[in-house]
């Protein structure tokens, strides 16, 4: 009993009732919408403890139009009429709001059930209406009239309680629903089911031809091929099939008197300048010209929701558009009506909400929703769909039904902005952790479009989000995309993260910019000092690469120690120490690796090298220098013909440099971990490194420590290690075994 009468089942029943609105009279539509609203409110209040966070971006986008309508009442002269319009359009606000707070996310099978009930109840309803009209001799009335298209439309309107434009839109949506379901299960269908699906689509097509609503027919002509091509594996076959379908529909339009008449009027209106009030499309042109005239006088705020009709009537009178004035026509374009009511911002917000819906549909590969949005968006070009009860219910219900039917993604997402950077220690860490995490099916790597070619060759594939780049991509595009996915966990591996995105963890490698801002550009320091402390406080967990860096985060930002997890670096997976590497042919050389910047203390290494009395010995510097980020290093004055610089060497080149080096020297002023030391040790290259806390923590007893500020001490250390390699060799292998990217990546799970 508990399962039968669960809140979810009640919610499903209410949702099914609303999906029947298209076949109900005006009172019935209001009743089912009210029942759904009351039920949804009760379920949201009772089940608030089970509430799962949904996309606030979607909610704001969807309710923004109604908010602008509400604000426009403040400057509407006719506030009573504005109130009527607000009440009629209340579902535009209530449906997304209640869907947002309802704890249940509708199950996929029940989602299809609701769609099918709407679709087949509509087909049954129209079949019944047309059958009844035929039984009472309606065909004879059509045969003797001079305007069959007008008679058919008005008669169906009379018996269905729906304007033909609304009926056609609903039927077009029903057609795409059957098409989507057929594509999904065509191979599973037996012949009878296939024939039945074709029959239903044919019936819907006939009903639309009888109604002859031009925009809905043209919208369907566009949407059906798009859906078929997107969903078909054989694109060529799909294109050919749709070409036949389009040609068939155009042939029917030309062959049937009512559709030929309706489309003929449209062609005349588009190709001639005649003034003929008997041609509805010429009247529509007049309506648009008057509407734009009113908008031109009120482009920013519009005229207010309550004054749209009155202002249009005044303009019709000025423009001498008699038919529009006599019948008190509205704008016949929803976008223009929104602009006229609430101003340009209202229109932009509405268009943005449609774009949000399209992105949701594309991201979730929901072709039912995509079809709904395209059909609605196109029909809004010629009809004020969301100005009447049926249209408001249709748009508000299904838009919210689809948009909030996606539960929070169970997958984890990795911030892949690092893929656009050159490969340094931080990016190496992010790449290796991503590679390990990507081995699990529940992890997705997302990145901007401008991925560095060095990463494109790797086995780590990213989902590309093409809009914007750099920090703007990270702060806007990435969180917006994730909000549409239900706010899943975001793993950030390279110091930065989206500031306003809540469900995230961040990896902070070091706080060198806090320790000594002079090492970096002023813009970078200001940006990092603003961003990183805020990210740390808003992240659910902070990862860092050493106990030393952990202590720095606590020291500078006062973060609770329990919130910080240490994840050590490890050897890159591409570093195969047993592989044969070509000798670089440099003779005897000392190697240092790292970005050429003041923090890395390259100038002291050069000075120490110049103190060594060995003219055959060379110094090789392997790294990169970005003038846009780092201050001038000042090392150029020390260079001579025994000092060789390799800028950004690839992995093979770097490995060969490690393998044949006599000594590896690495004496930075400040470091979070020091990956190059680990890499050098993997090739059994003796290491001379700075005597700083983090290196004592990570490499104690595995390297020769020197005073980074004492050039003579660095030179002596190099000479000592060159003479006696055994001083550190026995510790290297043992030290490296404790580091593993597999182990580090597991801490993010």
N, C-alpha and C positions, 0 to 999 in steps of 0.2 A: 504493500500500500504506500509505503514511504516513497518508493521509486516512482509510482504512478503519479502521485500528487506532489512531486518535487517542484521547486520554483522554476527550474529549467523547463519542465513540461508545460507549466502554466504560461511561461514566457513564449514557448513555441506555439501554443494554441492561439494566444493573442496575435502573434506575428502572422500566423496563417489567416486569421480573420481579416487583418489589414490587407493582406495580399488579394483579398476578394473585392476590394473597393471598386475596381473597374466595372463590375457587373451589378453594383448596388445603386439604388436611387440616392438622391442627395442626402436624405435623412440617414440612410444606411451607411453612407460614407462617413458622415459625422459620428455615427454611433461606434463603428469599429475603431476609428481613430481615437475616440475618447476612451474606449475600453482598453486599447493598447497603452495609451498614455498613463491611465490610472494603474494598470497592472505593472507597467514598467517602473513607475515611481515606487510602488510598494516593494517590488523585487529589489530595486536599487537600495532602498532604505534597509530592508530586512537583511540583505546579503552584503552589506558594506564591508564586513570583515573578510569576505572572499574576493573583494575587488582586486582586479589585476590592472596595473597601470596601462592606459592606452595612450594613443598619440594625441597630445595636447595641440600639436600643430594642426592636425586634421580637424579637431573640434573648433579651434579658432577660425580656421579657414572657412568652415561650413556655416558657422553662426554669424560671421562678419557681415553678410548681406543684410540679415535681419536687424543687426545693430545699427547699420546705416539707415535702414528704413525707419527705425525707432527714433534716431536722432533727427531725421528729416521732419518729423512731426513738429519739432520745436519751431520750425520756420514755415510750416504749412498754414495757410489761412483757414482752410476747411479742416479743422481738427476732427470733427465728427466723421467725415469721410475717411480721413487718414486712419482713424481708429478702426473702422470697418475693414479697411485693407490690411491693417496689422493683424486683426483677429483671423482673417481668412488665410494669412500667410504664416500664422503661428507655428505650423508644423516645420517650417524651415529652421526654426529655433529649437523647438522641443524634441524633434526626432533625433538630431545629432547629440543634443545634450543628454537625453535619457539613454541613448545607445552607449554614450561614453561612460556613464556611471553604472550601467547594468553589469553585474559581475560575470554573467554568463557570456561566453563567446559561442555563437551558434555553430553547431557541428556541421562539417561539410555535407553529410548526407541530408541533413535537415535544411541546409541552405538550398540544395537542389530541389528538395520537396516544396519549399516555399515558391521557388521560381516556377516549378511545374504546375502548382496549383493556380498561380496567376495566369500562366500561359494557357492551360487547357480549360480553365473556367471561362476565359475570354473567348476561346474558339467555340466552346459549347454555347456561350451566350449569343455570339454573332450568328452561329449556325441556326439557333432557334429563332432569332429575329428575322433573318432572311427567309427562312422556311415559312414563318407566319405571314410575312409580307407576300410571298408567292401564293400562299393559300387564299388570301383575301383579294387576289387579283391585281396586285401591285404592278405586275409585268405589263398589263394592258394600259395602265395609266402612263407608264414610262413610254410605251410604244407610240402613244398619240401626242406626247408633248414635244414642243420644239426645243426644249432645253433639258434633255434627260439627265445630264450630270447634276444640274441644280436640284431636280426633283428627287433623284436617288439620295443625294447627300442630306437633304432636308428630311426626307422620310425616315432614313436610318437614324438621324439625329433625334427625331421625335420619339422613337421607340427604344433608344439606347441611353438616353439621358446624357449623351456625350456629344460635344462639338466634333465634327469630322476630323479636324486637325489632331485632337487628342486621341480619338479612336484609332487613327492611322498610326500615330506614334506608339500607342500601346501594342497594336498589331505588329508593327515593325520589330518592336522589342521581343514579342512572342516568337516571331519568325527567327530571329537570331538565337533565341534560347533553344529552339528545336535544332537549328543548324549546329550550334555548339555541342549539344548532347549527341547528335548523330555522328559528328566527327570523332568525339571521344569514344563512342562504342560501336562504330560502324562494323568493325570486324567481328564484334561479339553478337551483333544483331542477326537473327534469322531473317529469311526473306520477307516474312510477314511483317516484322518490325520495321524493316527497311521501307517497305511499301507504305506502311502506316505513317512513318515519318515524312515521306515524300507527299502523301495525301494531306497531312496537316499543313505542311508548308504551302502546298498548292491552294488549300482553302484560305489560309491567311492572305496569300497573294491576291486571290479573287476578291476578298473583302476589301483589301486596300485599293484595288482597281475600281471597285464600286464607289468607294468614298472619294477617290481621285484627289487626295491631298498631295499636292506636287512635292513639297519639301520632304515629307516622310518617304515617299517613293524614291526620290533622288538620294536621300540619306541611306536608305536600305541598299540602293544600287552601289553605294560607296562602301558601306560597312560589311555587307555579306562577302564581297571579294577579299577585303582586308582580313577578315576573320579566317576565311578558308585558307588563304595563302600563309598567314602566320601559323596556323595550326597544322598544316599539311607537311609531311616529310618530303613528298615529291612536289616541289614548287612548280615545276614546269607543268605537270598534270593539273595542279590547282589553278594555275593561270589560265590554261586552256578551258577548263571547266567553267571558270567564272566568266571568261569571254563569251562562251555559249550562253550562259545565264543572262548576262547583260544584254546581249543581242536579242534574246527571247523576250525579255521584259520591254525593251524599246519597241520591238515589233508589236507586242500586245498593246502598248500605249498608243501606237499609231493606228492599230486596227480597231480598237474600241472607241465608239463615238464620244462617250463621256470623257475619257482621258485625253483623246485627241483634241476635244474642245477645250479642256482645261489647260493643257500644255500649249495649245495654239494661242490662247490668250496671253500666256506668259511670254511667248516668243514675240508677239505683237508689242507687248509692253516694253520689251527690252530693245526692240529694233526700230520702233517708230516713236514719233513725238506727238501722235494724235491724242486728243483729249476725249475720252469716251467713258462716261461714268458707268456704262453697262459692262465694261471689261474690269473685273475685280483687280487685275494686276496693274492696270493703269491707275486705278483708285489707290492701290497700295503705294505706287510711286509718289502720288500726291501726298499720301500720309507721311512717307519718309521725308519728303522735302519740307513739310511743315514741322515735323519733329525736329529735324536738324536746325531749323530756324529758331525754335524755342531753346534748343540746347546751346546754340551760339550765343544767346543772350544770358544763359545761366550755366556756363560750362563747368564751374568748379563745384558748386553745391547742388545744382539742379533746382527744381521749383518746390520740392517737398512732396511727399507721398500723397497728401490730400488734394493737391492742386494740379496734378498732371492732367486730368481730364479737362478741367476748366481752361487751362492754358492752351491745350491742343485745340479746343473749340474756338478760342479767340483767334488762333493762328489759321485755322481752316477758314474762318470768316474773312480774315485779311487776305488769304491766298485764293479766295473764291473757289475752294474745293467743296462743292455743294454736296456731293454724295457722302464724303467723310463727315461733313457737318451734320447732315440729315440723320445719319445712322450712328453718330457719336462714336466713331471708330477709335480704338486705342492705337498705340504705336505699331502694333503688328510686328514687333521685334523686341524680344525680351531684353536684349542688351541695351537698346536705346531707351526702353522704359526704365531700366535701372539707372542709367545715366541721368535721365530726366528727373527721376524721383530723388536720388541720393547724391548725385554728383559723380565726378570722374573717379574719385577714390572708391566709391561703392562699386562702380563697374570693374575697376582693376582688381578689387578684392574678390569679386565674383569670378572673374576670369582666372585668378590665382587658385580659387577653390576647385575649379574645373581641372586645372593643371595638376593640382594635388591628387585629385581622383584618378587622373590618367596615369600619373606616376605610381600610385598604389596598384592600379590594375596591371601595369607593365611589370612592376617589381614582383608581384605575386602571381604573374601569368594568369590573371583572372580575365578570361576573354568574355565572359558574361557581363562583367562590370565595364570592360572596355567598350563593348557594343552599346551598352546603356548610355555611357557618357558621350560617345560620338553621335548616336542618334539624337539624344537630347540637345547637345550643343548645336547641331545643325538645324534642328527644328526650331530652336529658340531664335534663329535668324529671321523667321517669318511669322512666328506666333508668340504671344505672351503666355507661355505655358504655365509659368509659376505665378500667374495673377488670378487664376480660377481654382476652385476647390479641387477638381480632379487632377489638374496639372500639378498643383502644390503637393497633394498627397503622393502622386506618382514619383515626382522628383525627390521630395524630402525623404520619403520612406525608402526607396531603393538606393538612393545615394548613401544614406546612413547605413542601411542594411548591408551593403557591400563593404563600405569603408571600415566599419567596425566589426566585421566578421573575421578578421585576421587576428588570431591570438598572438601574444608575444612570441617572437622566434626563440626556439630552444637553442639556436646556434650561437656561438661566440663569434664576434667580428674583430678582426685585427686592423688597426689603423695602418694602412700601407703607404702613407706619404713618404716614408723613408725610401721607397723604391724609386723616387724621382731624384734622389741625391747621389753623389758619388760615394763610393764604398770606403768608409772609414771604420774605426772601431765600433762606434755606436750603431752604424748601419749594419755592420757585420753581425753584431749581437742580434739585432732585430730580424735580420734575414735568417739566421740559424734557428732562433726560437720559432719564427713563423714556419720554417720548414718542418720542425718537429710537431707543432700544433696542427699543421695542415694534414698531417697523416691521419688525423681523426676526421670523420665525416661531419662533425658538428662545428667545424671552424671554417670561417670564410674570411679571406683577405681582400680588402677593398682599397683601391688606390686611384689617384688622379690619372688622367690620360697620358701625361708626359713622363712615362716610366723610362728610367735610364736604360739604355740598350744593354748594359752589362747584366741587368736583372732579367731582361726578356729572354735570354738564352738559358735561364735556369729552369728547374722543374717546378718552381713555385709560381703558380698562376694566380693572378688577381682578378677580381671583378672590378671593372673600370667604371668609375663615376666621372663622366667627362666634363661636367659643369664646373668651371673655375679651377684655380690651381694654387699651390703653395699654402700659406697660412690661412688664406681666405677659404680655400677648399676644406681645410681641416676644421675651421670654425663655423662654416655655413653649410656646405654641401654634405659633408659627412654626417653631422648630427641630424640634418633634415632627412637624409636617406634612412638613417637608423630609426628616427621617430616614426617613419612610415612602416618600418618593420616591427613595430611594437616595443621599441626601446630595449633591445637586447644588450648583453654585456659587451662593452668595447674594451679591447686590450690595446693599450698604447705602450710602445716599446722604446720610444726615442725622445724622452724628456717632455715633449709637449702633448697636448690633448685638447679636444673641444671644451671650452670653458663652461658652456651652458648645458652640456650633456651630463646627466647625472649618473647613469648606470655604467661606470667605467673604473678601470684600474690604470695606473700610470707607472712607468719605469723611469726613474730619475737616476742617471748615471753618475753625475757629480754636480757640485755647485761651484765650479771654478769661477763663474761670473760673479758670485757673491764674495768669494775669497779674494779675488784680485780683478776688479772690473777693467783695469787698464789693459788686460790681455785681449780685450774684445772691443768691437766698435760700440760707440755710444748707443746707437739705435738698438743693437742686439741686447745690450745690458738692460736698457729701459724696458724693452719688450719682455725679456725673461723675468726681470724682477717683478713685473706686473702679473705675468701669466702663471709662472710655475708655483708660487706659494698658494695661489687661489686654486689651481688644479689639485695640488696636494691635499688641500683641506676638503675639496669636494669629491675626491676619489674614494671609493670604498676600501681600496688597499693601495699601498705604495710599494713598488719593488725597486730595489737598488742592487748594485753589483758588488758591494763589499760592506763589511761592518764599519769601515771608515766612512764611507758615503752615508751609511745609515746614521752615524753619529753627527755628520754634518747637517743632515736634514732635520734632525732633532734640535741641533744647536741653532740653526738659522730660523726655523719655522715653528718650533715648539710642538712638533707632531708627536703623538703618543707612540712610544716604542713598539707597542703591540700591533700597531697598524702597518708597520714596515717589515717587509720580508726581504731577506738577502738572497739573490739569485746570481751565482757566479757565472762569469764567462767561461768559455771552453775553447778547445781547438776547432777551427772551421772544418766542416765535413769534407771540403775539397782538398784539405791538406793531407795528402798521402805521403808520409815521410819515407815510405819504402819505394816510391816511384823514382825512376831515373830522371834526373834533371840535367840539362846541358850546363856545363861550366860557363859562366858569363864572360870568362876570359879577361878578368880584371887583375889577375895576379893576387898578391896578398892584400886584403882590405878589411877595414873595420866597417861594420854596418850599423846604421841607425834608421829607424822607421817611424814615421809619424807626420802629421800635418806640420808644415813649416810655419810656425807661429811662435810668439814669445813664450807661451806657457810650456812648450816642449823643450826649451833651453838648448836649442840647436847651436846657438852662438858659442856657448861654453864648451860644447863637444868639439866644435871646430878649433877653438883656442887650445883645448887640451891636446887635440891631434897635432897641432903645429908645434907643440912642445916635445913631441916624441922624435927622437933622433933616429929615424929610419926612413930614408929617402925612397925606398921601394914600396913602402906601405901607403895604401890609399884609404880615403874615407868615402864611403858611399852613403848618400842620403836618399832614402826612398819615401816619398810622401807627396802631399798636395798643398797648394797655397791659394786660398780664396781671398782676394783683396777686398771683396764686398763684405766679408764677415770679420776677418782678422786684421789687426793693425800690422803695419810694416814690421817684418822680423829683424831687419838690420843685419842679416848675415852676408849680404852680397859683398861687403867690403873685406870679408875674411876669405873669400873663395880664391883658389889657385888651381893649377893644372893637376894637382893630386886629389882634388875633391870633385867627385862626380855626383850629379843630381839626377835621379830617375823620378819624374813626376807621374804620380798615380799609376804605378806598374800593375799589370794584371796579376792574377794569382800564381800563374806558372813562373812569371819573371820574379815575383817576390819570393817564391819558394826556392828558386835556384840561388837567389842572393843569400837567403838564410843558410842554405846547405853548404855553400863554399866560403862563407865568411869566417875569418879567424876569431873575431870577437863581436858580440852584439852589445852596443852601448845605448842606454836609454835612461836619460837623467832629467825627466820633467820636473818642474817646480811643484806641480799638483796633478793628481790623477785619481780616477775613480776605481780603476782596476789595472789596466796595462796589458791589453791583449798581445801587443807585439812581443812582449817578454815570453809569454806562453808559447807563441808561435816559434820563436827562436829556439827555445828549449826543446821543442819537439824535434828539431833537426840537430840536437846535441851541440848547439852552438853556445859556448860559454858567454855569460851575460854580466855586464857591469851596469848597475842600476842605482837610482837615487835612494838614499837612505831616508825614506819618508814613510809615515805610518802605514799607508795602504800596502806598500810593497813588503814591509815587514810582516804584515798580516797574511798576504797571499803567497809570497815567495821566500819566506824565511828559510835560511840554510840551503837555498837553491841558487843563489846568485852572489856576486861580489858587490857589496854596498859601498857607495862613495858619497862624499859631500857634494851635492849638486851645485853649490855655489863656489867650490874650491877647484879651480881649473887644474892646479898641480895634483890634487888628490885624484881627480878623474883620470889624468894622464898616467899617474902611478898605478891606478887600478887596472887600466887597460894593459899596461906592460906586465903587471903581476899575473894577470889571467892568461896572457899570451904565452908566458913562460911555463905556467903550471895549470893546465886544464883540469887536472885531477882534483883541483881545489873544490870544484862544484859538480863535476860530472856525475858522481854517484848519487846525487840527490835529484837529478832532473826527472827521470822516469817516474820515480815514486811521487814526486810533486804533481805531475801532470795527471795522474790517474784519478785524482779526486775531482777533477773538473769534467762535467758532461752536460752538453746542451739538452740531452734527453732528460736528465735529472732536473735541470733548471726549468725546462718547459713544463714538466709535470707540476711544478708549483703554481702555474697559471691555471691549471685545470680546476 
